[in-house]
Amino acid sequence: DLAGTDSKDKLTHAGLYGVETSMATLGNLYGVNVEHYLRINFAGFINIIDAIGGVDFDVPVNMDYEDPYQDLYIHISKGMHHLSGSEALKVVRFRKGYATQDIGRMETQQKFLKAVAKQTLTVSNLGKIDEFVKIFQKYVKTDLTLGDLAWLGKEAISIGADNIEFSTLPGVWNDHDNFIYLNKDDVLTLVNEHLNPYVEDRTADDLNIPS
């Protein structure tokens, strides 16, 4: 059950109830305590990408989609592009051309973030930490302090983009209701390998995954 609600629903809908509900829902799902958050809107995403000079990215498929109701017009060809902020937003929002829609979009989003990391998390950017912090301060909502952001930025650069990994919660996509039904055993393995901050492993009883 979503924290703060009375019915089982999509995890993404937790955001409709606010940041605290999203954090509690994720913690309830993973069996860990989510202590902090970062939240960015479309305008912030565009401005951050533009602030780093755009991003080189290999677009995986031809992207053609129009939705006048959302004022969304996507026409970007497959292949390497130097994407501006507004173009990058269209790439990460596109989903209609993937066989699994949301899963395909998530994979593209992860690859895009990896490309962003490779172009920003370099030793040459150590001197730009303060500039990046100011950008985050303006466009990102978070409960982290400026000092926290500066420290995390330096740590990320020292780790290096090649050591950053992304994971998708394992499960089965259902076309009928557009849900991903999670595999509890596989999620537990992922949590203990990548997300568990505690000394002892989480157990299946710690995770609250609807069947």
QUIMO-V960253 format. One record per residue. N is the residue number from 1. RES is the residue in three letters. D_LAST is the distance of its C-alpha to the last C-alpha in Angstrom with 2 decimals. Layout:
{{N,RES,D_LAST} {N,RES,D_LAST}}
//
This chain:
{{1,ASP,10.53} {2,LEU,13.27} {3,ALA,16.23} {4,GLY,19.02} {5,THR,17.28} {6,ASP,16.18} {7,SER,13.26} {8,LYS,10.03} {9,ASP,11.61} {10,LYS,12.54} {11,LEU,13.40} {12,THR,16.89} {13,HIS,17.47} {14,ALA,17.70} {15,GLY,21.11} {16,LEU,22.37} {17,TYR,22.48} {18,GLY,24.57} {19,VAL,24.74} {20,GLU,24.01} {21,THR,20.67} {22,SER,19.75} {23,MET,20.86} {24,ALA,19.09} {25,THR,15.74} {26,LEU,16.18} {27,GLY,17.45} {28,ASN,14.60} {29,LEU,12.16} {30,TYR,14.64} {31,GLY,16.09} {32,VAL,19.49} {33,ASN,21.98} {34,VAL,22.67} {35,GLU,26.39} {36,HIS,27.75} {37,TYR,27.13} {38,LEU,28.91} {39,ARG,28.72} {40,ILE,30.81} {41,ASN,31.56} {42,PHE,32.90} {43,ALA,36.51} {44,GLY,35.94} {45,PHE,34.32} {46,ILE,37.34} {47,ASN,39.85} {48,ILE,38.44} {49,ILE,38.53} {50,ASP,42.03} {51,ALA,43.12} {52,ILE,42.47} {53,GLY,44.41} {54,GLY,41.65} {55,VAL,39.53} {56,ASP,40.25} {57,PHE,37.20} {58,ASP,36.71} {59,VAL,34.89} {60,PRO,32.76} {61,VAL,33.21} {62,ASN,35.56} {63,MET,34.15} {64,ASP,35.41} {65,TYR,33.74} {66,GLU,35.20} {67,ASP,33.83} {68,PRO,36.82} {69,TYR,34.67} {70,GLN,33.40} {71,ASP,36.78} {72,LEU,34.99} {73,TYR,37.08} {74,ILE,35.97} {75,HIS,38.44} {76,ILE,38.26} {77,SER,39.15} {78,LYS,37.52} {79,GLY,39.23} {80,MET,40.52} {81,HIS,41.17} {82,HIS,42.33} {83,LEU,40.01} {84,SER,41.09} {85,GLY,38.67} {86,SER,38.36} {87,GLU,37.94} {88,ALA,35.30} {89,LEU,33.27} {90,LYS,33.40} {91,VAL,32.27} {92,VAL,29.15} {93,ARG,28.26} {94,PHE,28.74} {95,ARG,25.79} {96,LYS,27.02} {97,GLY,28.72} {98,TYR,25.81} {99,ALA,24.07} {100,THR,20.63} {101,GLN,21.93} {102,ASP,19.87} {103,ILE,19.38} {104,GLY,23.10} {105,ARG,24.04} {106,MET,22.23} {107,GLU,24.12} {108,THR,27.34} {109,GLN,26.81} {110,GLN,26.40} {111,LYS,29.52} {112,PHE,31.37} {113,LEU,30.70} {114,LYS,31.91} {115,ALA,35.04} {116,VAL,35.59} {117,ALA,35.35} {118,LYS,37.85} {119,GLN,40.30} {120,THR,40.11} {121,LEU,39.37} {122,THR,42.83} {123,VAL,45.60} {124,SER,47.77} {125,ASN,45.48} {126,LEU,45.89} {127,GLY,48.64} {128,LYS,46.41} {129,ILE,43.91} {130,ASP,45.55} {131,GLU,45.44} {132,PHE,41.74} {133,VAL,41.10} {134,LYS,43.09} {135,ILE,41.08} {136,PHE,37.82} {137,GLN,39.51} {138,LYS,40.39} {139,TYR,37.30} {140,VAL,34.32} {141,LYS,32.97} {142,THR,32.12} {143,ASP,32.67} {144,LEU,34.27} {145,THR,38.08} {146,LEU,40.49} {147,GLY,41.25} {148,ASP,37.61} {149,LEU,37.39} {150,ALA,40.69} {151,TRP,39.65} {152,LEU,36.32} {153,GLY,38.30} {154,LYS,40.78} {155,GLU,38.16} {156,ALA,36.33} {157,ILE,39.69} {158,SER,40.53} {159,ILE,37.25} {160,GLY,37.86} {161,ALA,35.70} {162,ASP,35.50} {163,ASN,33.58} {164,ILE,30.87} {165,GLU,27.56} {166,PHE,24.55} {167,SER,21.02} {168,THR,18.09} {169,LEU,14.55} {170,PRO,13.59} {171,GLY,11.15} {172,VAL,11.72} {173,TRP,13.53} {174,ASN,13.27} {175,ASP,16.79} {176,HIS,16.26} {177,ASP,14.53} {178,ASN,15.23} {179,PHE,11.78} {180,ILE,10.90} {181,TYR,7.40} {182,LEU,7.91} {183,ASN,8.77} {184,LYS,8.64} {185,ASP,11.98} {186,ASP,13.68} {187,VAL,12.88} {188,LEU,14.31} {189,THR,17.31} {190,LEU,17.93} {191,VAL,17.85} {192,ASN,20.33} {193,GLU,22.49} {194,HIS,22.87} {195,LEU,21.60} {196,ASN,22.08} {197,PRO,25.40} {198,TYR,25.67} {199,VAL,27.71} {200,GLU,25.07} {201,ASP,21.90} {202,ARG,18.58} {203,THR,16.46} {204,ALA,12.80} {205,ASP,13.41} {206,ASP,14.71} {207,LEU,11.68} {208,ASN,9.37} {209,ILE,6.37} {210,PRO,3.80} {211,SER,0.00}}
//
